[in-house]
Amino acid sequence: MFCRPKEPLPPTPRVQMEIKFNIPDELVEEIAQRVISKLMPLLAKQNNPDNDILFDVKGLCEYLNVSDKWVYERTHLNEIPYIKVGGLLRFRKNDIDRWLNSYHTPAVDTPKRTLRAVK
């Protein structure tokens, strides 16, 4: 059984420590450059204005050059990524671009010999 002490425990003393490193300036500069090189791509993605583009149905139709019927069918069948905001459909450009890239078919190499048509 747990019993509480009648008197409060005295506060634990805080110990302050100071550690000094003797690192050459060249090494500090190299570490800083490596950190910067790792952070730059992440920061560039955040500052990309395409990250903030949000299409409505009409805007998506124009972007994909399709009819609004096509967009409504794809959202009804959950074939295309979308967001519903207050009952209205919205589409993030990045999500749509990723969705489009999932259907990407890479080009094949040119044939080594001439192909003949079959009759």
N, C-alpha and C positions, 0 to 999 in steps of 0.2 A: 504494500500500500504506500502511496506517495504522501509524504507529510510536508507541509510548507514550514520553513523556518519562521520563528516568531519575529526575528529581526531581519531587515533586508541585508543582502550580501553587499560587501563593500565593492565599489566599482573596480573593474579590472584596469590596471594601469596600462596605458598605451605606450608602446615602444616605437620610437621613431628610428628608422635606419636610413642611412644614406650610402648609396653605392655609387662609386665613380668609376667610369670606364675610360680607358685611354685608347681611343680608336683613331687611327690616322684619318685626316680629312679626306684623302682620296677614297678610302673605303666608305666613308659616310656619303660621299657624293655618288659613288657607284650604287650603293643601296637605294638612295633617293631616286636615281634615274630608273632603276628596276621597278620600284614601286610606281613611279609615274607611268612607265610603259605598260604596266598591268592595269592601271586605273583608267587610262585614256580611252580604250574601247568601251568600257562600261559607261563612262561619262558621255561619250559621243552618242550612245544609244539613248540615253535619257534626254539629251538635248535635241534629238532628231524630231523635227516638226511632224513627220509622218506618224509618230507614235500617238499623237493627239487627234488625228483625223477620225471623225465619227460620221458615217454616212447614214442618211435616212433611206427609205426604199427608192425614192426618185434618184438620189445621188448615187446609190449603188447601181441602179439601172444604167445610168450614164457611164459610170466607171467600167462596168463589165459589158456595156453595149447589149443589154438584154431587156426583155419586157418586164413590167412589174408583175405580170402573171407568173413568169418564170421564177422570180424572186420569192413570191408568196408560196409557190409550190415547194421550192427548195427548203424554205423555213418550216413549212407544215410537215415535211418529211424529215426534218432535222438533218438535212444534207449539207447545210451551209451554216457557219458559225454566226450567231446573232445574239443580241441582248434585247430584252423587253424592258422598256422604261415607261411605266404608267400605261401599259397596253400598246405602246408604240414600238415598232421594230427599229433597232439601230444596229449598225455593223461597224466594227473597228477595222480600219484599213489594214493594219498588221495581221489581224486574224484572217481576213479575206485573202491577202497575199500569200500567207502560209497555206491556206486551204487550196488556192490555185496551184501552188508549187507541189502540193501532194499529187496532183494529176500530171505533173511534168513527165514527158517521155523524152529521154535523151536521144540525140541524133546518132545515127549509126555511121560507121566509117563508110567511105565511098567504096564501091565494089572494086575488086582487083581486076576483074575481067568484064567485058561488055556483056550486058544482059540482052537477050533476044525476047521479043514478044511472043507469047504462045497464042496460036490461032485455034 
